[in-house]
Amino acid sequence: QLQLVESGGNSVQAGGSLRLSCTASGYNLDSYTIGWFRQASGKEQEGVAGLSGADGNADYADSVKGRFTIFRDNAKNTVYLQMNSLKPEDTAVYSCAAGPSTMVVLTALGGYDYWGQGTQVTVSS
């Protein structure tokens, strides 16, 4: 079974950067659609970014466009989320998820089959 492990979460000052990693075991990630989601304390989980396994297309939530980048390294079986210009409102537990390559809406919760355990990102002002 596909297993996902996130890493890279940390505490940073506003304006700083972090790179989150989502590493898979059990299967190659290159044909899966990968999404990054976050859940802040007391709020619903929201989609942050998604990367299609079919055509490599990426999609982002409006709140992170221009600041976050999702990309994959197939040799390392890892998908990354590069987060720049971080803001206090980016504070959340970030999780990655894998779904079929046929997914169309990449930042929607539905359709993802496999989830990691999450990693904490804290941005202080």
C-alpha positions as CSV (number, residue, x, y, z in Angstrom):
1,Q,0.0,0.0,0.0
2,L,1.2,3.5,-0.8
3,Q,2.4,5.3,2.3
4,L,3.2,9.0,2.5
5,V,5.4,10.8,5.0
6,E,5.7,14.6,5.3
7,S,8.7,16.4,6.6
8,G,10.1,19.9,6.7
9,G,7.7,21.6,9.0
10,N,9.2,24.2,11.4
11,S,8.7,27.5,13.0
12,V,9.7,30.6,11.0
13,Q,9.4,34.3,11.1
14,A,6.9,36.0,8.7
15,G,8.6,36.5,5.3
16,G,10.6,33.4,5.6
17,S,10.6,30.2,3.6
18,L,10.2,26.5,4.1
19,R,10.2,23.5,1.9
20,L,7.9,20.6,2.8
21,S,8.6,17.1,1.5
22,C,6.1,14.3,0.8
23,T,8.0,11.1,0.3
24,A,6.3,7.9,-0.7
25,S,7.0,4.2,-0.1
26,G,5.4,1.2,-1.6
27,Y,4.7,2.7,-5.0
28,N,6.2,5.2,-7.4
29,L,4.6,8.6,-7.1
30,D,5.2,9.8,-10.7
31,S,1.7,8.6,-12.0
32,Y,-0.2,9.9,-9.0
33,T,-1.9,13.3,-8.5
34,I,-0.5,14.8,-5.4
35,G,-2.1,17.5,-3.3
36,W,-1.0,19.5,-0.3
37,F,-3.6,20.5,2.3
38,R,-3.5,22.4,5.5
39,Q,-5.7,22.7,8.6
40,A,-5.3,25.6,11.0
41,S,-6.5,25.2,14.6
42,G,-10.3,25.5,14.7
43,K,-10.7,25.7,10.9
44,E,-11.6,23.3,8.2
45,Q,-9.0,21.6,6.1
46,E,-8.3,23.4,2.8
47,G,-6.5,22.5,-0.4
48,V,-3.3,24.5,-0.9
49,A,-1.7,23.1,-4.1
50,G,-2.1,20.1,-6.4
51,L,0.0,18.5,-9.1
52,S,-1.5,16.4,-11.8
53,G,-0.1,12.9,-12.4
54,A,-1.5,13.0,-15.9
55,D,0.0,16.2,-17.4
56,G,2.0,17.8,-14.7
57,N,-0.4,20.7,-14.4
58,A,-0.3,22.5,-11.1
59,D,-3.1,24.4,-9.3
60,Y,-3.0,26.6,-6.2
61,A,-5.4,28.1,-3.8
62,D,-5.7,31.9,-4.3
63,S,-4.3,32.5,-0.9
64,V,-0.9,31.0,-1.8
65,K,-0.6,31.8,-5.6
66,G,2.7,33.4,-6.3
67,R,4.2,32.3,-3.0
68,F,4.0,28.5,-3.0
69,T,5.3,26.1,-5.6
70,I,4.5,22.4,-5.9
71,F,6.9,20.2,-7.8
72,R,8.1,16.6,-7.8
73,D,11.4,14.7,-8.0
74,N,10.7,11.3,-9.4
75,A,14.2,10.1,-8.7
76,K,13.5,10.6,-5.0
77,N,9.9,9.6,-5.1
78,T,9.1,12.9,-3.4
79,V,6.8,15.8,-4.0
80,Y,7.8,19.2,-2.5
81,L,5.9,22.3,-1.5
82,Q,8.2,25.3,-1.6
83,M,6.7,28.1,0.6
84,N,8.0,31.6,0.3
85,S,7.0,34.9,1.8
86,L,5.3,33.1,4.6
87,K,2.6,34.8,6.6
88,P,1.2,34.1,10.1
89,E,-2.1,33.0,8.5
90,D,-0.1,30.1,6.8
91,T,0.3,28.5,10.2
92,A,-1.3,25.1,10.1
93,V,-0.7,21.3,9.9
94,Y,0.2,20.5,6.3
95,S,-0.6,17.1,4.9
96,C,0.0,15.6,1.5
97,A,-2.3,13.2,-0.3
98,A,-2.1,11.0,-3.4
99,G,-4.9,10.3,-5.8
100,P,-5.4,8.9,-9.3
101,S,-3.9,10.7,-12.3
102,T,-7.4,11.3,-13.7
103,M,-8.3,13.9,-11.0
104,V,-9.4,17.2,-12.4
105,V,-9.9,19.5,-9.4
106,L,-6.5,19.2,-7.7
107,T,-7.1,21.1,-4.6
108,A,-10.4,19.4,-3.6
109,L,-10.4,17.0,-0.7
110,G,-12.5,14.4,-2.6
111,G,-10.7,12.0,-4.8
112,Y,-7.5,11.6,-2.8
113,D,-7.0,8.1,-1.5
114,Y,-3.8,8.2,0.5
115,W,-2.8,10.7,3.2
116,G,0.2,11.4,5.2
117,Q,0.2,12.2,8.9
118,G,1.0,15.9,8.6
119,T,3.7,18.3,9.6
120,Q,3.4,21.5,11.6
121,V,4.2,24.9,10.1
122,T,4.2,27.9,12.5
123,V,4.8,31.4,11.2
124,S,5.3,34.1,13.7
125,S,4.9,37.9,13.1
